[in-house]
Amino acid sequence: EEFMNELDQLFPTIAGHREPSQVHCKVLRCHPSRCVFNLAIKLDDQWQNVIVKLFTSERLDVFSNLQRIYGGGFGQGAEFVVPRPIAYIPSLKMIIEEKIEGKPASETLIGEDLSDQVEAVGRAGAWLAQFHTRAPKFGNQVEPEVLLEHSREWAERVSKFGKGFPSKCKLLVEKLEASMPKHGSFHYSPGHGNYIPSHVILDDPRTAVIDLDGFDLVDPARDLAWFTINVERYGLKHDRPPGYFERLNEPFLRSYLKRGGEDVLNNLPFYKGVEYLHRAKRDLYKKIPPEPNWAEMMLDHAIQGL
């Protein structure tokens, strides 16, 4: 009842009140700390779709962050945008935000049209460069030392899987320790926190990016690492010739560098090494059944890249 009353206030109708049958809910994805829904709401003469995020804990910070980013140059009328924040309902730990209509870049990447794929990664690179250089700078600062400590923990778990993992993890951690970015070698930038192709929406003529719940301040190379590794990993799930997806990282980085600084690439091997290790851990402990071959490939890529 409280939720329906909130909807009536946020999306008023001539009748003043809508029936439950005039609200349709579809689960999009669920995580341990939140669930995301598509909510279709009946207005007077049409339906409106919005995104609802239901959290297990208080997350006003996520809503406030989105408000600041949206109002800081990534809102209505801009070429590069984020969803419009609509409301936060504290009693329900719920965020309501604009649903971005368009095609996720991930759908284009697994297609067959190279020109469309290059355009998609190019737009993803341009959005990220704009975000790193123009978005408001605030939030939790993520130090490289924190990621290195996470890497040690992930390496310990991967090593427990046995086989050839312990020796590779030991070598990888040593390489990460030797290559960790030094303070002063980069400038902290606004970070997306989970920048992957499925979060980039091609809503012509604008490019939108969703799911900024992990917003932070970080070395910009971290977001580049996340995106490029996610692109590479499509090769694990889709039958394509060797190097098919890896070739798309070059136009992504080229597009980014047109708007961002080239020095950001200096620390990319470290962050890719960290994320490869993170993915290896997930391949062993999140995948059902585990994918040790995938995990070993991730470790090999990390070691070779450093």
Secondary structure, DSSP 8 states (H G I E B T S, - for coil): -HHHHHHHHHS--SSS---GGGEEEEEEEEETTEEEEEEEEE-SSSEEEEEEEEESS--HHHHHHHHHHHHTT-STT-SEE---EEEEEGGGTEEEEE---SEEHHHHHTSS-HHHHHHHHHHHHHHHHHHHHHS---S-B--HHHHHHHHHHHHHHHHTT-TTHHHHHHHHHHHHHHH---TTSS--EEE-SS--GGGEEEETTEEEE---TT-EEE-THHHHHHHHHHHHHHHHHS---TTTTGGGHHHHHHHHHHHS-GGGGGGHHHHHHHHHHHHHHHHHHTSSS--HHHHHHHHHHHHHH-
